[in-house]
Amino acid sequence: MLKYTVKRLLQSLVTIFLIATAVFLMMRCLPTDYYFTEEQLMKFTDQQKTAALEAAGLTDPIPTQLIKFYNDLLHLDFGTSRRIQNGAPVVKVIGKKFGVSMRLGLTASAISLVLGVLMGILQAAFKDKVFDWIGTAYTVFVNAVPSLVSYSLVLVLGSKYLGFPTLYSTRNVSASSVLPITCLSLASIAGYALWTRRYMVDELTRDYIKLARVKGLSSREIMFKHVLRNAMVPMVQYIPQSILLTVGGSLLMERFFSVPGMGPLLTDAIQRYDLNVVQTLVILYAVLGIVGVFLGDVLMMVVDPRITLTGKEEAR
Amino acid sequence: MNINHESHAISRRSFLKASGVVGAAGILAACGGSSSSSTAASSGATSAPNTTGAAPLKEFISWEATNRELESWNMLYTQMASDMNVTTNLWEGLLSFDCYGKAVPSVAKEWSHNDDSSVWTFNLRDDVDWVDVNGEVKAHLTSKDFLVGLEWVLNAAKNQANNTSMPNETLVGAADYYQKTSDMGDAAADLTYEDMLAAGVGVEAPDDYTLVFTCKAPCPYFDTVAAYTSFYPVSEDLITELGIEGFRACDYTNMWYNGPYVVEEFISQNTKSYIPNPNYYGANDVSRFDRFTVTMISDGTVTFQLYQNRELDEMDVGESTLTTIQADPNSEYNAQLCEKRPKKYSYQMHFNYQKNNDDGTPDDNWNKAIANTAFRQCFYKGLELTNWYARTNKINPLKCENDYYTMPGVCYNTKGQEYSTLVAKEMGFDKESYDGKTMIRLRANNGDIADLKKQAMDELSAIGVTFPVHAAYYIIAGNSTALDSATVLKQCFTDSFGDDFIVLDIKTYVSSLTQEVRNPQVQSFVINGWGADFGDPVNFVGQEILHDDNAYYSWYYSNIAKIVEAGPADWQKDLVAAYEEFTDLVNTAKAIVDDTDARYAAFAKAEACMLNNVLACPCYFDVSWTLTHANEYSKINAMYGPCNYKAVNWETSEEPYTTEQYEEFAAAFDAATKA
């Protein structure tokens, strides 16, 4: 396990290094006109533009800029935002939004996990019965209808008929979080239900289940002790990643409900040529993704001890 | 000449004479901010205007699009209108504006200039304090704070060249001082306002409450220049406290305020709310809300729901919402649709006279065609745009018609005549008015351009132009609204010109019009709105002239300056001659500095020359619809400066305003401005 961890850690560092370098270089490939607002393009003289680029270090040779970037990165200096929040440290800009997205995301994940798995179990247990049909219809509906439409439905039903606030508000966090969390959970519930049902139905056809029945185990015991446990194995490896990536927020949902979270931050930063914010976010997401995959592997091993991560029979 | 601000404003007597309607009193009250009302609406000693007898709102919730979130709290640093819409509530400069767009006292209580308008003196109030975010007094504001503010702006090491253009172009020594700081590099950060004064910049503070500016040349409109953020004050103590970097990046928690509000809460991409500044010097002069909240909204489909839930007190009604409301005759909102005033931008079709093909080679077919006077005149005299206007204003599309280059309301002559009416007279439109049926500029010949078209085709065919001429018009990719509008515009081209003459080709760019379209010069024309920086026609027409490095449109849109610099082709000589004539007329007008009426008349003549030659083609005004609890006509309505979003003296109503009430407000406003 230790050997595997060290190996993955080293691989992760290389991956993050490559990603950070690629993003850095790609952002430098953009024409420097993007550095300026339309107003600045209109009102700055060429000399002023050059001076501004020099002050930002953008006229230095790329290798020089890259070395400075690595040096700052080693010192965990992510710099300051230029456009998203002028002059504010990037860590502060992200930190403010991090908590909001995570809170909503974790709540939605927990709800989705519980409801989705429960729904999948019930669908599998009552396969081809009314509950299964309803569950399938829900899954098809959520996946077929564009998110914006389902969000609009939630918004109208929730605010008009149930009286929930339409937009997220820091003055009324609990009530104003209901509709965003509902929207975030809709697709996840369907996803968990779909895969739980599918894996459980698969497991139910296995020989060991027939043997269990022959041996006189109750249906409940079979479902929870054997079928669910085995069905969860392929699913659990994705759970840590999906939980960690809730930090990234949901671009669409957060825009729709004006949630001050991480979702739109990356696209906003790219659009505004806020280099430090873009670089930091990409590194953050890369780290979260890598840690999520690692934890998923570990969790899978915990759920099914037959799986090992090292040796000839390593699963991954 | 001393300028008493009362003479700028519409007087109560003249206003009542002119309007004679109930709404007139409303407008007066709205702008005056000191009239009595039956229901006190807001904090402070002053009641909010209330002309309809409605119960006013104590708190108001407005909105802003999330892509216009604030980037900088520093009024001196930012150049973004979206930032100034916020900071204008927190930070006051020398002058503000009333609901007619007239300059009114702010920190400066009065101002005057010498005979040739080259030296301007501002007398400041002596009761202005800086407060922190909690409203506690931090310092007293004196004229020195304006010197510190100007030095900050002009110092390249401090303000990084932002907002320098207006002082550099107007004040003695400002450009030299900026250049000096730019040459000094980081060392310039140690310079102070005393160094600026020693360097000979045209500003001085003879005492704590007097400020004197000396202009490079006579500048009869300098008071409107001084209203811009470049001339805002800042306390030296605050800069010392925060440091150079810290002040540049100041935020609402550590900045000092001298405006009507302080920030109560700011959540990026979600909300910002202001509460009254308890030590605001104007507390007895203007009404304020107990809380003013701006909610950030990304999706237009949400706004109607928010408004219905009263989570918003005003909303813009887009085409789809308007259609939804009108489709239901029983909808309560049908009677509440209110037409807004035009936004302060005059939109023009800026032709590109040096167009390139996508491969970078010159598009001579277009370049030859657009250099032909008759061809251009077809745009102005023949392009029927009613259907296109309906994309912005479905109910009254022709309210969007724009026949002039300069935005109406930018300036008035001493007889009270609005500048664009002078242009109308030059163009022969002065007897025409809005009838809701036909475009004014097409009435002379019912939009029949057969003769012009034939002339253009004959002249152009002779120099090898092939027809139809293709006009490349760029919109942002993936925006269905832009595509729908462009498609309607294309149909307008077909209907007006015929597909045998001019065909509109809709093309797309990914993210930057400047980078992807204007810089490679691949557009045939760009439709762009210009809002004034100050109150003089030169700010508009001056952008189109030749032989001037600051003529933005000539260099970066029409590219005519580059043609002149490189030497025009034979087929461009008439075009350049028209530009030269126009430039001469503008320069003649600019030279008139001692007679406002003569100056504006000369500018009107220049602008008429420009329009007759269709050097650029006026397009539209942005006149949209709203559902609202605020009387739009009571809000500050300046055509320049950062003050329009200052939430003072707003007339509001617990009940939504009706179409009828808004029509009365509009009639009263028009009567008052004409008076």
Boltz contact constraints between the chains, C-beta under 6 A:
constraints:
  - contact:
      token1: [A, 31]
      token2: [B, 515]
      max_distance: 6.0
  - contact:
      token1: [A, 33]
      token2: [B, 515]
      max_distance: 6.0
  - contact:
      token1: [A, 39]
      token2: [B, 79]
      max_distance: 6.0
  - contact:
      token1: [A, 41]
      token2: [B, 514]
      max_distance: 6.0
  - contact:
      token1: [A, 42]
      token2: [B, 552]
      max_distance: 6.0
  - contact:
      token1: [A, 43]
      token2: [B, 165]
      max_distance: 6.0
  - contact:
      token1: [A, 44]
      token2: [B, 161]
      max_distance: 6.0
  - contact:
      token1: [A, 48]
      token2: [B, 161]
      max_distance: 6.0
  - contact:
      token1: [A, 51]
      token2: [B, 182]
      max_distance: 6.0
  - contact:
      token1: [A, 52]
      token2: [B, 160]
      max_distance: 6.0
  - contact:
      token1: [A, 83]
      token2: [B, 71]
      max_distance: 6.0
  - contact:
      token1: [A, 86]
      token2: [B, 71]
      max_distance: 6.0
  - contact:
      token1: [A, 86]
      token2: [B, 72]
      max_distance: 6.0
  - contact:
      token1: [A, 86]
      token2: [B, 249]
      max_distance: 6.0
  - contact:
      token1: [A, 87]
      token2: [B, 248]
      max_distance: 6.0
  - contact:
      token1: [A, 87]
      token2: [B, 249]
      max_distance: 6.0
  - contact:
      token1: [A, 159]
      token2: [B, 309]
      max_distance: 6.0
  - contact:
      token1: [A, 166]
      token2: [B, 305]
      max_distance: 6.0
  - contact:
      token1: [A, 166]
      token2: [B, 306]
      max_distance: 6.0
  - contact:
      token1: [A, 166]
      token2: [B, 309]
      max_distance: 6.0
  - contact:
      token1: [A, 166]
      token2: [B, 311]
      max_distance: 6.0
  - contact:
      token1: [A, 170]
      token2: [B, 267]
      max_distance: 6.0
  - contact:
      token1: [A, 255]
      token2: [B, 298]
      max_distance: 6.0
  - contact:
      token1: [A, 256]
      token2: [B, 299]
      max_distance: 6.0
  - contact:
      token1: [A, 258]
      token2: [B, 270]
      max_distance: 6.0
  - contact:
      token1: [A, 258]
      token2: [B, 296]
      max_distance: 6.0
  - contact:
      token1: [A, 260]
      token2: [B, 267]
      max_distance: 6.0
  - contact:
      token1: [A, 260]
      token2: [B, 268]
      max_distance: 6.0
  - contact:
      token1: [A, 260]
      token2: [B, 269]
      max_distance: 6.0
  - contact:
      token1: [A, 260]
      token2: [B, 270]
      max_distance: 6.0
